[in-house]
Amino acid sequence: MTTAALGAFGALLHAEWTKFRTVRGWWASCVGAVLLVCLVGLLATAAGNEGSGSSLPVGPGGEAVNDDFSFLHRPLTGDGTITVAVTSLAGVIGTGPGDTGSGLAPWAKAGIIVKDGLTQGSSYAAVMVTGGHGVRMQYDYTHDVAGAAGAVSAPSPGWLRLRRSGDVLTGYQSADGHAWSEVGTARLAGLPDTVQAGLFVTSPSVEQATATGSGFAPAVATGTFDRMTLNGGWAEGSWQYRQVGRDAGVSGSYTADTKGKAVRAGSGYTVTGAGDIAPVVGGPAASGVRSIENFVVGAFAGLVVVVVVAAGYITVEYRRGLIGLTLAASPHRGRVLVAKALVVGGVSFAAGTVAAAVVVPFGGARSRAGGFPVLTVPAGTEARVVVGTGLLLAAAAVLALGVGTVLRRGAVAITVVVAGTVLPYLLATASVLPDGAAEWLLRVTPAAGFAVQQSVVRYEQVVTDYSPSSGYFPLSPWAGLAVLCGYAAVAFGTGVVLLRRRDA
């Protein structure tokens, strides 16, 4: 594009901006969209909670975490190695009086851990056997590396070894205690010279089928450890038992067998514990906890407003017979539509971003004041949700502009865009449809764009309900937004072609 053409397009863009800002209804509607997003978000957080409202532990990556386990530990200064045989991992599901039964959570864990102190959320690395996923090495809550499959028993124990060398922790496994293979390696930046290390056991809740659907029952695990050997800078003295976190002790009126504890057993120890060492996610696993999605839930209402404005931005010119004047002033018809898209898309982006930037921190403060812990996420994720809300509204506005250009009728264009974007979103997230149908809608319709607001993450090692009704989208945030942008691009491109070919 030449300098003269750029100047002409700049003048056209200025003219379209002037046209937009001088129509009070359009401008007021965009301000109303900001207020509506904030109002709906605040209404969604209006209810109080009689709980403690305590905050969740935060892991090294800035995410909210569970850090609850039984810990038999001793200080380790500098480099060192701990080796142990796990001869048994058993469990109890349903820990209340009269309803306990044998069973083992698939992600029950028993093994060796090196941890940066006893504070919840501190950095760690661990190698372990699990109830149903074999040997794993996990570190800093979100990282999980698979080792060999299989269960352990007294005749066939699982041998584990964890070696520290500076900031590097390496996990090993063996079937006989002689031939070792590496499971994984973790580098824990900033690990202090003296750490707490030893044996741990924990067990998350177990998903079970009930008469009304699936539910989660509490579970406890007991690991038996034998033939432990230490090398390196281990402190002298006896082992100390500690219940890290509120769930590790299995508090309440439970049987003696399900209490968190560590007991000397022959040449080793038997450790009982519950809870989990893992990131906090959505669904039932985060019951009573609020996330960013709760605060920006009003985006669908703001989206409806910008769709009305964007569709009317072009269709009102057809209705009032002004489109001829607009095209006469700029014979390059495609540039007219591009200028309109930049104006209405830019205003919608600003409205969505401002609304999210206000409601996210305000909704978090309001929730904490009302007694709800708020799911912590890294700063980058929060920024993506805020900016993504603006992009969501901008893409919807361009989609509505394109559809309005094609159909030339405001009411019809608004109905088409709302029915294709907001309606599938509401149906999929309100538990109206089966999970399969809900996921299908959120893959192939413009409603996929709402995925850009998702802050909760799927983790293989965390069991929960990963369905749309629990806040999980089948596509990644940017992939979901790309689907919406694809619809907007097709509608806009079709609008450009028809605007060039049809009479004004």
Buried (B, 14 or more C-beta within 10 A) or exposed (E): EEEEEEEBBEEBBEBBBEBBEEBEEBBEBBEBBBBBBBBBBBEBBEEEBEEEBEEBBBBBBEBBBBBBBBBBBBBBEEBBBBBBBBBBBBBBBBBEEEEBEEBBBBBBBBBBBBBBBBEBBBBBBBBBBBBEBBBBBBBBBBBBBBBBEEBBEEEEBBBBBBBBEEBBBBBBBBBEBEEBEBBBBBEBEEBEEBBBBBBBBBBBBBBEEEEEEEBBBBBBBBBBBBBBEBEBBBEEEEBBBBBBBEBBBBEEEBBEEBBBBBEEBEEBBBBBBBBBBBBBBBBBBBEEBBBBBBBBBBBBBBBBBBBBBBBBBBBBBBEEEEBEEBBEEBEBBBBBBBBBBBBBBBBBBBBBBBBBBBBBEBBBEBBBEBBBBBBBBBEEBBEBBBBBBBBBBBBBBBBBBBBBBBBBBBEBBBBBBBEBBBBBBEBBBEEEBEBEEBBBBBBEBBBBBBBBBBBBBEBEBBBBBBBBBBBBBBBBBEBBBBBBBBBBBEBBEBBBBBBEEEEB
